[in-house]
Amino acid sequence: MSDVLELVEARLLTALGEPDGRAAVTFVGTDRIEILRFTDVPGDGTVVRYATLGMSAQPMTDPTAALADPVQGPRAELLLSVRAGVADTDRVLRSLAVLAASPQVEGVVVAPGASLDVGEPLWPEAQFTSVLVAEPGGLVEDLEMPPPMDPVRFLPLLPMTPNEAAWKRVHGAGALEKRWLTYGTDLRDPLRAGVPLD
């Protein structure tokens, strides 16, 4: 399925430019996961974007399915955007690789609205140990694949504090996103505090 990853990488480069860093992580019993690092300078300051490459090589399988379909099923890669120069966010590479390997390791289907937890801070001094999977299509458009394969979706990750993650479990992803919007939360700030939840 390396041809899938070649197409995925081409889509990432078209949308985000040339990466200024690349790292690879391999876990026992899983395919290799690469993390590409892109630096962008939009109007509101420098942003570092991290993208996984390797998660989409195999379709994700519903854990209740009797057999894994080697061709059909949802495919995705993960995207994380943070402000540069505020924290040592490059330490997030292993956590992103863990999350990208979770469909192979744990048999989960990663989809918008899901919470993914790594059980430790995403980077030094971060209050976040988990992320909310957001809707795709804003930064990198879906990559259509030849039938019968599903398109590859590029899913943005929004870091959550433990309190935000607990609140989201009760009230839902939409309610948490609305709360962030109401309070003007800068979701790219790697050292932000949690949003007020009372």
C-alpha positions in Angstrom: 0.0 0.0 0.0 3.0 2.3 -0.4 1.3 3.8 -3.4 -1.4 5.1 -1.0 1.2 6.8 1.2 2.8 8.3 -1.9 -0.5 10.0 -2.8 -1.1 11.0 0.8 2.3 12.6 1.0 1.8 14.4 -2.3 -1.5 15.8 -1.0 0.2 17.0 2.3 3.0 18.7 0.3 0.5 20.4 -2.0 -1.5 21.8 0.9 1.3 22.6 3.4 4.5 23.0 1.4 7.8 21.2 1.9 8.3 19.8 5.4 11.2 21.1 7.5 11.4 18.0 9.6 10.6 14.3 9.5 10.7 11.5 12.0 9.8 7.9 11.9 8.5 5.7 14.7 7.8 1.9 14.6 6.0 -0.1 17.3 6.2 -3.8 17.5 3.6 -5.4 15.3 2.6 -2.1 13.5 3.5 -0.4 10.3 6.0 2.5 10.3 4.5 5.9 11.2 6.2 9.0 10.0 5.6 12.5 11.4 6.1 15.4 9.0 6.7 18.9 10.4 5.7 22.0 8.5 6.3 25.6 9.5 3.7 28.1 8.3 3.7 31.9 8.7 0.1 33.1 8.4 -0.9 36.6 9.4 -1.2 35.8 13.1 2.3 34.4 13.7 4.3 31.3 13.0 2.5 28.0 13.3 4.0 24.6 13.3 1.9 21.8 11.8 2.6 18.1 12.4 1.1 15.5 10.1 1.2 11.8 10.4 2.0 9.6 7.4 1.4 5.9 7.6 -1.9 5.6 9.4 -3.8 5.6 6.1 -1.8 2.7 4.6 -4.5 0.3 6.0 -8.2 0.9 6.4 -9.5 1.2 9.9 -11.7 -1.7 11.0 -14.7 -1.7 13.3 -13.6 -3.7 16.4 -16.9 -5.6 16.3 -16.3 -6.8 12.7 -15.6 -10.5 12.4 -13.0 -9.9 9.6 -10.8 -7.0 8.7 -11.4 -5.8 5.1 -8.0 -5.1 3.5 -9.4 -2.6 1.0 -12.6 -1.0 2.2 -13.0 1.1 5.3 -12.2 4.6 6.6 -8.6 5.9 6.1 -7.2 8.9 7.9 -4.1 10.8 8.8 -3.8 13.2 11.8 -2.9 16.9 11.8 -1.9 19.1 14.8 -1.3 22.9 14.6 0.4 24.9 17.4 2.1 28.2 17.7 5.9 28.0 17.3 8.4 29.2 19.8 6.2 28.9 22.9 6.9 25.4 24.0 9.0 22.4 23.0 6.2 21.0 20.9 8.5 18.7 18.9 8.3 16.4 21.8 4.7 15.5 20.6 6.1 13.3 17.8 5.9 10.0 19.8 2.4 10.8 21.1 1.2 11.5 17.5 2.7 8.2 16.4 1.0 6.4 19.2 -2.3 7.9 18.2 -1.8 7.1 14.5 -1.0 3.5 15.4 -4.0 3.1 17.6 -6.3 1.7 14.8 -3.7 -1.1 14.3 -2.9 -1.7 17.9 -6.3 -1.2 19.6 -8.7 -1.8 16.7 -10.3 1.6 17.0 -11.8 3.7 14.3 -10.6 7.3 14.6 -13.4 9.7 13.6 -14.5 13.3 14.2 -15.9 13.8 17.7 -13.7 11.1 19.2 -11.3 11.7 22.1 -7.8 10.2 22.0 -5.8 10.0 25.2 -2.0 9.4 25.5 -1.9 9.4 29.3 0.9 11.9 29.6 1.5 15.6 28.6 1.6 16.0 24.9 4.8 18.1 25.3 6.7 19.5 28.3 4.6 22.0 30.4 1.5 21.2 28.5 -1.8 20.7 30.4 -3.0 18.4 27.7 -3.0 14.6 27.8 -5.7 14.0 25.1 -7.0 15.5 21.9 -10.4 16.0 20.3 -10.7 14.8 16.7 -12.2 17.6 14.7 -14.0 17.7 11.3 -11.7 17.3 8.3 -11.5 19.5 5.2 -10.4 22.8 6.4 -6.6 22.6 6.1 -6.1 19.6 3.9 -8.9 18.3 1.6 -9.9 14.7 1.6 -7.9 12.6 -0.9 -10.2 10.6 -3.2 -8.9 7.0 -3.8 -9.8 4.6 -6.6 -12.9 2.6 -5.9 -13.7 0.6 -3.8 -11.3 2.3 -1.5 -12.6 5.0 0.9 -11.1 8.5 0.7 -8.2 9.5 3.0 -9.4 12.1 5.5 -7.0 14.5 7.2 -8.3 14.9 10.8 -7.3 17.9 12.8 -6.5 17.3 16.5 -7.5 19.8 19.2 -5.6 19.4 22.5 -7.8 19.1 25.6 -7.0 19.5 29.3 -8.2 16.6 31.5 -11.1 18.7 32.7 -12.2 19.6 29.2 -12.0 15.9 28.2 -14.2 14.9 31.2 -16.6 17.7 30.3 -16.7 16.6 26.7 -17.6 13.0 27.8 -20.7 14.3 29.5 -21.8 17.1 27.2 -20.4 16.0 23.8 -17.8 17.4 21.3 -20.1 20.0 19.9 -20.7 21.6 23.3 -17.0 21.8 24.1 -16.2 23.3 20.7 -19.0 25.9 21.3 -17.5 26.7 24.7 -14.1 27.2 23.1 -15.7 29.5 20.6 -17.7 31.5 23.2 -14.5 32.2 25.2 -12.3 32.9 22.2 -10.0 30.1 23.1 -6.7 30.0 21.2 -6.5 26.3 20.4 -3.1 26.7 18.9 -1.6 28.0 22.1 0.6 25.1 23.4 0.5 26.5 27.0 -3.1 27.6 27.2 -5.2 27.1 30.3 -8.5 25.2 30.2 -11.7 26.9 29.2 -14.1 27.8 32.0 -16.6 25.0 32.4 -19.0 26.2 35.1 
